[in-house]
Amino acid sequence: MQKSQKILNAAVIVSALGYFVDIYDLILFSIVRVSSLKSLGLEGQELFDQGVRLLNMQMLGMLIGGVLWGILGDKRGRLSVLFGSILMYSVANVLNGMVASVDQYAWLRLVAGIGLAGELGAGITLVSEVLPREKRGFGTTIVAAVGICGAVLAARIAEAFEWRTAFYIGGGLGLALLVLRISVFESEMFSAIKSRTRNRGNFFQLFRPFSRLRRYLACIFIGVPIWYVIGILITFSPEFAREMGASSEIVAGKSVMYSYIGLALGDLSSGLLSQLLKSRKKVVLLFLLLVAACVAFYLGMSVPGETTVYGLCLALGFASGYWAIFVTVAAEQFGTNLRATATTSVPNFVRGSVVPLTLIFAPLKTSFGMVPAAWIVGALALSLAFLGLSQLTETFAKDLDYLEEGA
């Protein structure tokens, strides 16, 4: 099967830019959540309660979208999902800038969440299938590293513009990407199997036989520490710093920005390292150990200064920067008839893992304190990841042109 020999081809460029806007929107909402709710007339406890509601609506949308877009990717094609998801979250972004009530805001976060769930999985699946097996790690690394930088732009735009304008900018960037649709072609690997089988994109086939379910759960487990770091350690960095007697006030937006700079550098490093070592598993193991070390330093801070906290946020981001490898592993673990379903749903279930992690963290925080609770939840997240990694086989340069039997 003829494959593009150019690493920086149209599929890689569009997937990377699509993920850039995807991350922009995801992080922008977290940054402008309080200011946007205040402008809608909320104050005090309502800011927290309605903020949680909006976050839950967005997360629900991403969990729904992760399954739906994945199924569509295997039934209709990778390209239709790539551009369909970009269109959905871009329009939702524009409409988010027009909301006049919290209820409108909540429903639009649901729609945005559904749209945001599809782009990365479709993009990684497409890139994995159009590049030669020895080079696909370079392509997926570019997609993730460029995409993560969207968080930095979101932080800067939110500082420079009013929140409604920031949403309009994100929507405009996404809609502009649709112009590039004419230059991207469907995966030949997917096109070839359309005539060979109609049994494609059956989500429930991921749950049987047990060996396939084990692969699927293992892919999810190895990504859980990433969202433990982002969803707990980075999100609540001001509270952790105060708990440890920080000498200055820590701003959550800056913690997020520094952590995502680290994530971009980590994704670039982990992807290139996997190509150098010709192994996905070795690199994931190395970065999991790095996460464990950085978590230990972070939770062991004593009377930290501003530079120390933000520096550790950068380090935590770098250590968590195996997102590109993690999603690539998911794409390489499954046959072409289930690849998009798995690759699109896995990262969204990992993002969703922040919900049970925080639900465990909250009562532990009340009983034992913030730092001990974070130690316990971190140990759980890392234990799941090491368990998951032990269940996966090496997939570097694996031939992806095959079907899952019985699916």
Stockholm file with secondary structure:
# STOCKHOLM 1.0

chainA/1-407         MQKSQKILNAAVIVSALGYFVDIYDLILFSIVRVSSLKSLGLEGQELFDQGVRLLNMQMLGMLIGGVLWGILGDKRGRLSVLFGSILMYSVANVLNGMVASVDQYAWLRLVAGIGLAGELGAGITLVSEVLPREKRGFGTTIVAAVGICGAVLAARIAEAFEWRTAFYIGGGLGLALLVLRISVFESEMFSAIKSRTRNRGNFFQLFRPFSRLRRYLACIFIGVPIWYVIGILITFSPEFAREMGASSEIVAGKSVMYSYIGLALGDLSSGLLSQLLKSRKKVVLLFLLLVAACVAFYLGMSVPGETTVYGLCLALGFASGYWAIFVTVAAEQFGTNLRATATTSVPNFVRGSVVPLTLIFAPLKTSFGMVPAAWIVGALALSLAFLGLSQLTETFAKDLDYLEEGA
#=GR chainA/1-407 SS CCCCCCSSCHHHHHHHHHHHHHHHHHHHHHHHHHHHHHHTTCCTHHHHHHHHHHHHHHHHHHHHHHHHHHHHHHHTCHHHHHHHHHHHHHHHHHHHTTCCSHHHHHHHHHHHHHHHHHHHHHHHHHHHHHSCTTTHHHHHHHHHHHHHTHHHHHHHHHHHSCHHHHHHHHHHHHHHHGGGGGGCCCCHHHHHHHTTCSCCCCGGGGGSSHHHHHHHHHHHHHHHHHHHIIIIIITTHHHHHHHTTCSSCCCHHHHHHHHHHHHHHHHHHHHHHHHHHTCSHHHHHHHHHHHHHHHHHHHTCCSCCHHHHHHHHHHHHHHTCCHHHHHHHHHHTSCTTTHHHHHHHHHHHHHHTHHHHHHHHHHHHHHHCHHHHHHHHHHHHHHHHHHHHHTCCCCTTCCCCCCCTTC
#=GC SS_cons         CCCCCCSSCHHHHHHHHHHHHHHHHHHHHHHHHHHHHHHTTCCTHHHHHHHHHHHHHHHHHHHHHHHHHHHHHHHTCHHHHHHHHHHHHHHHHHHHTTCCSHHHHHHHHHHHHHHHHHHHHHHHHHHHHHSCTTTHHHHHHHHHHHHHTHHHHHHHHHHHSCHHHHHHHHHHHHHHHGGGGGGCCCCHHHHHHHTTCSCCCCGGGGGSSHHHHHHHHHHHHHHHHHHHIIIIIITTHHHHHHHTTCSSCCCHHHHHHHHHHHHHHHHHHHHHHHHHHTCSHHHHHHHHHHHHHHHHHHHTCCSCCHHHHHHHHHHHHHHTCCHHHHHHHHHHTSCTTTHHHHHHHHHHHHHHTHHHHHHHHHHHHHHHCHHHHHHHHHHHHHHHHHHHHHTCCCCTTCCCCCCCTTC
//
